[in-house]
Every structure is written in structure tokens, then in C-alpha cells.
């Protein structure tokens, strides 16, 4: 008997959030940390980080696909990506908080509506 079970959609969302942290660092952290290094060094380090992202993202997508359509899974990932990227941009990359993040979020919510409506 299961005492504690996490619904597959929640498992997928949590794993996608973790994988997106790795993805965001793989894609953008080198702009701050390795600006003085050659691009291929940054690429190799980013690929190393991206490996961990893929090791989490692949199971996340497989779990999510058991209950979500491909389109729903993709839009969920985009919401998570924006939710991870904005704090990363503000706190790690020291970018200013802009109202554009709100507008982007509203647009994504519109996409969520269309992908999840009955």
C-alpha cells in the first residue's frame, strides 16, 4: 500500500524545474563566468552541465507524457523555463527587473489556457 504518492504531472513538473536550473546555467552562466575564456571552453563546460539537464529532463518528459499530451507537456516546460529564467536573470546575472517579464508571463498563461482547455 502506498502511503505517499506524487501524481505523475507533479513529478514531471518538479523534475523539469530541476532540469531547467541546469539548462539555464548551461546556456547562460558562461556569459558571466567565462567571458574572458575562449568560446569552445565555455561550450565544453556547458555541454557538461547540459548532460545533467538531459539526465533529469528525459525521465521528466517520459513521466509527464503518461498523462499529458505532447503540446501540454511542452507548454508546461515553457512556463517552468520562464519561472526559472527570471530569478536567474535578476539574481545571478544582475539584470534589472522589467515589466516585460510580466507581459511575457501573461502571454505564456494564454498559451497554457489554449493547450489545457477541454
N, C-alpha and C positions, 0 to 999 in steps of 0.2 A: 504494500500500500504506500502510495506516495504521500508524504506529509507536506512537501513543499514543491510545487512545480511552477515553472515560469512559462507562460504562454509563448509559443514559437515566435510570434511577431515581436514580443518584448525581448526575447533572446536575440533575435536578429537586430533589433534597434540598438541594443546595448553593444553587441559585437561591432556593428557598423560605426558606432560612436568611437569606440576604441581604435578601430582601423583608420578612421578619419583623422584622429590625432596623429598617427604615424604618417598618413598620407600628406597631411598639411605640412608637417615638418620636412618630409622628403621633398616636397615640391617647392617650399618657400624659405625654410630656415637658412639655407645656404646663402641667400641674399644678404642676410645679416652677418652670419658667422664666417662665411668663406669668400667674402667679396674680393679679397686680395689673392686668392688662390686661382689656379688655372681651372677652366670650366670642367675639364674631364675629371679632375679630382673631386669636385663638387658632385658631378654626375655619379661617380662610383660610390661615394658616400650616400647619396640619395637613393641609389639602387639598393644599397644595403638596408637602409631604413624601409624602403618600399617592400622588401621581402617580408618583413614583419607585418606590414599592412596587408599584403596578399594572404598571408597565413591566417589572418583573422577574417578578412573580407570574404574569402571563398566560402568558409563554413557559414558565415552570416547570411550570405545570399542563398545558399542551399537551404538553410533553415527557414528563412523568410519566404522562399518560393513554395514551400509546402502549403502556405495559406494565403499568400498574396499573388496577384498577377505580376507579370514582369514590369508593367508600367507602374503599378503601385509600389513595387519594390524600388524601382528607380527614383520615383519622386520622394519616397521616404529617405533614400540615401541623399538626395539633394537637400532636403530640409536639415538633415543631420550635418551635412557638409557646411552649410551656411551657419548652423549653430556652433560648429567647432571653429570655423574660419574667423568669425567676427571677434570672439575673445582673443584668438591668436593674433590677429592683425592689430588689435588695440593694445593688448598687454605684452606681447612678445616682440612684435615688430614696431611698436610705439607709433602706430598710425592714429590719426585723430578719429574720434567717434563722430560719424556723419549720419545725417538723416537719411542718406541713401541706403544705409543698411535696413532701416525700417521699410522703405519703399520696396527694396528687394525682397524682404520677408513677406510683405503683403502680396507681391506677385507670386511668390512660391506658394503661399496659402491658397491663392486662386487655383494654381496647378494641382495642389492637393485636393481641393474640392472636386475638380473635374475628374481626377483619377480614382477617387474613392466614392463618388456618388453612385447610388444604386442604378 
